[in-house]
Structures are given as C-alpha cells and as structure tokens.
C-alpha cells in the first residue's frame, strides 16, 4: 500500500531498519545520522554523518598508533576483535569467514552491553 511514496520498497524492506528496543548500542539501526535522514532532517544528518566518520577515523588512527608503538617496543598488541564473531577459514572453500561465537543473545537477555564500544 502506498508503495509509490516509499520508492517501491516492499513492506519487508521498509521495516528492516525499524528501531527495536533492547538492541545493542552498536546496532546499526541506532545510527543517529540515519535516524535524522529518515526523519527528513538532511542537513543535520549530513553533519552527524561527518562527525561519526571523523570519530571512526580517530579511533582507527589510535589503534594504528598503538600497534606501531607495540611493534617498536616489542610488546604484544591485541588488535581489534569483534565481540560476537571470530574469523575462521572455511574448511571446504578455504575462504576467511566470520562465524558467530556466542554472547549476543545472552547480553540482550540481561541487557548488559558493558562490552560494547561507544561507536556513535
């Protein structure tokens, strides 16, 4: 119904980005720039997107500097690792893939997101 006003997206496509309570603070549906855009606040959305991108760049530069210092000092450096996935080589294709290692649903049940980084 009213698809012509919704870029001819299906109902499923329109609801994929709908906010859901209780999700991790890192859930992409919580992106503030996206919310602003969806609410038609284009200028604010663009400014927020630029802020988020700069925050990501700063975080990446910090991790790169920490890795460089660790290499110079000869100390171990633990690179960034996803919270709920791990990279493994597929035994059949030999391709690297991300495999769910657990923890998300338990954190969601407890509403304990203390391990989540502040990405927004």
C-alpha positions as CSV (number, residue, x, y, z in Angstrom):
1,X,0.0,0.0,0.0
2,X,1.3,3.5,-1.0
3,X,4.5,1.9,-2.4
4,X,4.9,4.8,-4.8
5,X,5.6,7.0,-1.8
6,X,8.1,4.6,-0.5
7,X,10.4,4.2,-3.5
8,X,8.5,1.0,-4.4
9,X,10.1,-0.9,-1.5
10,X,8.4,-3.9,-0.2
11,X,6.9,-3.9,3.4
12,X,9.8,-6.1,4.5
13,X,12.4,-3.7,3.0
14,X,10.7,-0.8,4.7
15,X,10.8,-2.4,8.1
16,X,14.3,-3.8,8.1
17,X,15.7,-0.6,9.6
18,X,12.9,-0.1,12.1
19,X,14.1,0.7,15.6
20,X,13.8,-2.2,18.1
21,X,14.1,-1.8,21.8
22,X,16.7,-3.7,23.7
23,X,19.3,-4.0,21.0
24,X,23.0,-3.4,21.5
25,X,24.1,0.3,21.4
26,X,26.3,-0.7,18.4
27,X,23.3,-1.9,16.4
28,X,23.3,-0.1,13.0
29,X,19.6,0.8,13.5
30,X,20.8,3.2,16.2
31,X,22.9,5.3,13.9
32,X,21.9,8.9,14.7
33,X,22.7,10.1,11.2
34,X,20.4,7.5,9.7
35,X,17.6,8.4,12.0
36,X,17.9,12.1,11.1
37,X,17.9,11.3,7.4
38,X,14.8,9.1,7.8
39,X,13.1,12.0,9.5
40,X,13.9,14.3,6.7
41,X,16.4,16.4,8.6
42,X,19.0,16.2,5.8
43,X,21.4,19.0,6.9
44,X,21.6,17.6,10.5
45,X,22.0,14.1,9.1
46,X,24.9,15.1,6.9
47,X,26.6,16.9,9.8
48,X,26.1,13.9,12.1
49,X,27.5,11.5,9.4
50,X,30.6,13.7,9.1
51,X,31.0,13.6,12.9
52,X,30.7,9.8,13.0
53,X,33.1,9.4,10.2
54,X,35.7,11.6,11.9
55,X,35.2,9.6,15.2
56,X,35.8,6.4,13.2
57,X,39.0,7.9,11.6
58,X,40.3,9.0,15.0
59,X,39.6,5.5,16.5
60,X,41.4,3.8,13.6
61,X,44.4,6.2,13.9
62,X,44.6,5.5,17.7
63,X,44.6,1.7,17.1
64,X,47.3,2.1,14.4
65,X,49.5,4.2,16.7
66,X,49.1,1.7,19.5
67,X,50.1,-1.2,17.1
68,X,53.1,0.8,15.9
69,X,54.2,1.6,19.4
70,X,53.8,-2.1,20.4
71,X,55.9,-3.1,17.4
72,X,58.6,-0.6,18.2
73,X,58.7,-1.7,21.9
74,X,58.4,-5.4,21.1
75,X,55.4,-5.7,23.3
76,X,52.3,-7.8,22.4
77,X,49.5,-6.0,20.8
78,X,46.0,-7.4,20.7
79,X,44.2,-6.0,17.6
80,X,40.5,-5.1,17.5
81,X,38.3,-8.2,17.5
82,X,34.6,-8.3,17.0
83,X,32.6,-9.1,20.2
84,X,30.3,-11.9,18.8
85,X,32.2,-13.2,15.8
86,X,35.5,-14.7,15.0
87,X,37.4,-15.1,11.8
88,X,37.9,-18.7,10.6
89,X,38.9,-20.4,7.5
90,X,36.1,-22.4,5.9
91,X,37.3,-26.0,5.7
92,X,35.8,-26.5,2.3
93,X,36.4,-23.2,0.4
94,X,39.4,-22.1,2.5
95,X,37.8,-18.6,2.5
96,X,38.0,-16.5,5.6
97,X,34.6,-16.0,7.2
98,X,33.1,-14.5,10.3
99,X,31.4,-17.2,12.5
100,X,29.1,-16.3,15.4
101,X,30.9,-17.3,18.6
102,X,28.0,-16.6,21.0
103,X,27.3,-14.0,23.7
104,X,24.9,-11.6,21.9
105,X,21.6,-13.2,22.9
106,X,22.8,-13.6,26.5
107,X,23.8,-9.9,26.6
108,X,20.4,-9.0,25.1
109,X,18.5,-11.1,27.6
110,X,20.5,-9.5,30.5
111,X,20.5,-6.0,28.8
112,X,24.2,-6.0,29.7
113,X,26.0,-4.1,26.9
114,X,29.1,-3.2,29.0
115,X,31.4,-4.8,26.5
116,X,30.1,-2.7,23.6
117,X,32.3,0.2,22.4
118,X,31.0,3.7,22.1
119,X,30.8,3.9,18.3
120,X,28.1,6.6,17.9
